[in-house]
């Protein structure tokens, strides 16, 4: 019997504020290029003031939210649990998520505090650098889960960024155990090299000993496994995941389906903004796997979606541009 949802996701609820900047802006402020850095509200306010003359593009964000919005855009059914405050950004986030067709229980229990925000800084080489203030999202806990929706889903998607919060990590562990007991497939993403480098024990505790499918990029794969090359990383990841995707930027992606490696070529495009490329890759891939495309078909759809995304500014495609990619 078909389940109501293809994927249930848990992640940070962040309102993305995207700004074009140059490399000097990053270096002068000692911002680690290409990484996600957690900052407090004061630091984020300082950076926002420095960018006062630039008009940002705003959207509901957070890695897992972008992934589930992609699943929905292709025609899949997704449910998202997160935490927002009872403020204007929180209400904007929920409206934007629901407008994208993603079901959520975030509006059931908005809290007192500040909704999280992420400054996404895009340099001329299309690299994205993020400074995130988690706000109330850092207190996400098991109370924000919807176990009915979880058990009505084909797979659970775990966002690696949640490992930085004790309560959020505990919530994901609880969901993972319930999903495993119910035979629901476990999907996880390592999310960012900084999660692998700084929060490795917490990330390992959160995603558990083995998942059905893992998403990571090449830098994350090498850092996570300690391998000195891609071949070594593949062999090490086979001990931790039944299948996985390693995105390789302009070289495409490597998909391991449980028995063989599949190289997915990258489409040649002019990259403008790589923010969200990994997120839409994961969303398209999950859609493909849950809709009978197989690993290679899902990989090709994911590569095509990521290529389309990076030709424009913003972390996700307009909804109407998803379905044509299926053709």
N, C-alpha and C positions, 0 to 999 in steps of 0.2 A: 504494500500500500504506500502511495506517495505521501511523504511527510509535508506538513505545511510550509516548512522553511528548508532551503538548501543549506544555509549556513547561519550559525549564531555566532556573533562576534562580541568580544569584550575589549574595550580600549579607552584611551584618554579622549575626552571631549574638549577639543581646542578650537577656538575661532582663529583661523589663519589670517594673518595680515602680511601680504606679500609685497616686497619692495625691491626694485632694481637698484643695485649698488655697484661700486667698483672695488677692486681688490684692496685699494688703499683704505677704504672705509673699514674693512675687516682688520687689516694689519694695525692700523692706528688704535684700534680698540681691543686688540689682542683676542680676536674672535677666531676660533679654530675653524678654518674653511672646510666645508664639505661634511661637517659633523653636526649632530644635535647636542646643544649644551643647555643644561637646566640652569635657569637663572631665577632670582627672586623678583618680586614685584618692583622693587626700587631700581634694580639694574635694567629691567625691561622698560620701565618708564623713562630712564635716561636715554636708552637707545631710541625709543619712540620720539623723544624730543629732538634727538639728532637728525631724525628723518622727517621732521615736521613739514618740510617743504615738498615732500614726495607724497603723492596720493596713492595709498595702498589698495590692492585688490583684496576684498574680504570674502571668506567662505567658511562653511563648517568644515573642520579638518580633524586632524589626528589620523595616524596611519591606518588603523583598522576601519575608521569611518570611511576614508577614501576607498578602501578595498571593497567594503560592502556596498557603497554607492555604485561602484563599477559592476558588481554582481547584479544589482538591481537594474542598472542601465542596459545590460545585455538581455534582461528578461528573467533573471533569477529572483528568488524570494529570500530576503535577508532580514534578520532581527539583530538589533544592536543595543547592548547594555553599556551605560556610561553614567557619568555624574556631572550635572550642571547646577549652577546656582540660580536662584530666583532673581535674575537680573536681565537687562536687555540682551547682552551677548548670549546668555543661556537660552532665552526664548528664541533668539535668532537661530541658534544652533539647531534646536529641535524642529523649528519650522523648515529650515533648509534640508535637514535630514529626511523629514517626512515628505517634502516636495520631491525628493529624489526616489521615493518609493520604498524607503527602508523603514520597517516597523521598529519602534523603540518604546521602552518603558521609562525613559529619562524624565518625562514630564510627570510621572507618578509621584515622585518624591524630590522636587527641587530643594536644595538646601540653602541655608544662609551662608553667604560668602561671596567669592568672586569666581566667575567662570574662567577656565584656563584660556590662555592666548599664546599663540606662537608667531614670532616674527620670522618670516621666511625671507632670507636675503639672497637675491639672485645676481650673480656676477656675470660679466659679458661672455664668459666661457660656458654659460648655461648651468654651472654648478649651483646647487642649493645649499645654504647654510642656515641652520635653525637655532633660534634662542627661544626656549619654551619656559613659560611660567605656568605651572600646572594648575594653580589655584585650587578650587574645590575638588578637581579631578584626582588630586593626590590622596584624598580620603575615600575614594571609591572602595567599597567593601562588599561582602556577600549579600548585604541587604539590597544592593542595587541589581542583583541577578534576578532573572525571571526563569525559574527552573522549568516551568511549564513550556515556555518557548524553547529552552535548551533541549529538552527531551523530545520536542517536536521538530528537531532539526537533523539533517543528515551529517553535518560536521560542525565542530567547534573551532573557531579561529582565534588564536591567542596572540595578542600584540606584545612584542618583546619589551616595548617601552614601559609597560606596567610593572616590570620587575623592580623599579626604583622605589616604589611605595610598599611598605610592609602590608598595609591593609589591602591594597589592590592585588598584590602578589598572592596573598592568602585567598582572595576571592577567586582568582584564576585557578589556583590549585584545587579549590573546592569544586569549581565547575569542571575542571579536567577529570577529577576522580568520578564525579557523577556521570560525565560523558562516557568514560571508559567502562563503567559498570553497565551502562545502557547500550553499549556497542556503537556509540557515535564516534566517527572518525575524528582524530585530533590533527589539526593543522596549526602550525606555529611559524612566526617570523622572528628572526634575530633583530630586525628593525634598524640597527645602526651600529657602526663600528665602536662607538663610545659605550654602548650597552655591553658589548663583548669585552671591551678593554677594562672598563671601570666596574661593571656590575656582574661580572661573570658568575660568581657563586649564586647570586640572587636569580639570575636568568636561568641557570641550570636547575635550581630548585623549582622554579615556576613551570618550566616546560616538561620536567620529568625525564625519566631515563630514555624513553623512546616515543616518537610520534609517528603518525601515519605519513605526514608530509611536512617538509620544512622548506621555508623560503629564506634565501640569503643572497647577498651579493658576494663577489669574489673576495673583497677585503674582509668581510665578516667571516666567510668560510675559512680563510687562512688563519685569521685571528682566533676563531673558535676551536679549530682543530690543532693549531700549532704546526701545521704542515708548511713546507717551504715551496710548495707548488700545487697547482690545481689537481694533479693526479693523486697526490697524497691526501688532499682535502676530501676528494671524492671517496677514497677508501675509508677514511675516518668517519665520514658522515654516514656511510652505509651501516655503521654500528649503532647509529643513533636515530635513524629515520628509515622507514620502509621505502620512501621515495623522496625526492627533493628537487628543487630548482636552484641553480646558482646563476644569477644574472651577471653578465660580463660586459656591460656597457655596449660600446660600438661593435664588439665581437659577438654579440648575440646572447645566448643563454645555453647552459648545459642542463638538461633534464635527465634525471635517473628515475626509471620507472619501476625499479625493484629488481631488474635483471640486466638492463642494458642502458648505456648512455646514448642520449639523443642530442645532437647539436642543433640548436635552433638559430638560424641566421638572423642577423639584425637587418631591418630595412634601412636603407641609406636615406637619411633625412638631415636637414639643417637644424641642429638642436638649438633651441632658444632658452628653455627652462626645463631642467630635469626634475624639479620638485614633483613628487607623486608618481614618478615613473615606476618605482618598485611596487607601490601600492596598487596601481592599475594593472600591473603585470600579475600580481597575486589575485586580484579580483577576476580578471579575465580567465586566468588559469583555473580558478575554483569553479567558475561558471562552466568552462569547457569540460572539466572532469565530471561535474554533476549533470551534464547534459549529453553524455555519450560521445564526446569528441576524442577521447583517449588522450594519452600523454603527449603525443606529438601534435595532434590537432589543438589541444589546449595550449601547448607551448607556442605554436604559431600564432594563434589568436592573441595570446598575451604579448608576444613580441610586436605584433601589428598594432595593438592598442597602445603600448608604451611608446612606439615610434610616433604615432599620431599625436599623443599627448605632448611630447617634448618639443613639438614645432610651434607651441603657443605658450603664453604665460598662464599660470594657474595649475593647481594640483589635480584637477580632474577635467574630463571632457564634458561638454554639454550633453545632456541625456540623449538628445536626438541623434548624436553622432556615434553612439555605441552599436546599435543594431546593424547599420550598414556594414560594419566591420566583419559581421558574421558571414557575409557573402563572399 
